[in-house]
Amino acid sequence: MKNKIRSSRSAMKRFRVTGSGKLVAYGANHSHHLEKKSSRRKKRLNSLHVISKTDVKNILGVAPYLK
């Protein structure tokens, strides 16, 4: 029996797969220094963002069983 590749636990927590198979993640810059950011900016940063196709290959390299 062959060994399986271990998925990066941090990558498994950061990304998730949508029903259509796209990878999504929360945006950065929303943990501190929030007083100086506008409400509109904070609301936009708090939403899920679709990961670009160029980055998907790298993410699936460290978390192969994400899909």
ABEGO torsion letter per residue (X at the ends): XBBBBBBBAAAAAABBBBAAGBBBBBBBGAABGAAABBAAAAAAAABBBBBBAAAAAAAAAABAAAX
